[in-house]
Amino acid sequence: MAEEKKLDISKRYSIEIQNINNKLQQLEDGRIYDLTNAQMDGYLSTNIGQLKEMIADLLYKIEYGEDSRKEELGKNMGGIKL
């Protein structure tokens, strides 16, 4: 018998996880200034720094039970469930 999840992190923190996935996809696609010469892509070191920050932020929220971005947005929009 499969155990029931205590906390569905992928659902609760879906925005944070999607942001990390998007950044990884950009890197995988070679979307870095070092290769494209497009400033909007940012340098590889900048992208890696942003990715580290995103992961640290997500882990902090999980470890300390802080609201996800989706929950924060819902509260700011008058309790609308996203």
Secondary structure, DSSP 4 states (H G I P E B T S, - for coil): -PPPPS--HHHHTHHHHHHHHHHHHHHHTT-SHHHH--GGG--HHHHHHHHHHHHHHHHHHHHTTPPPHHHHHHHHTTS---
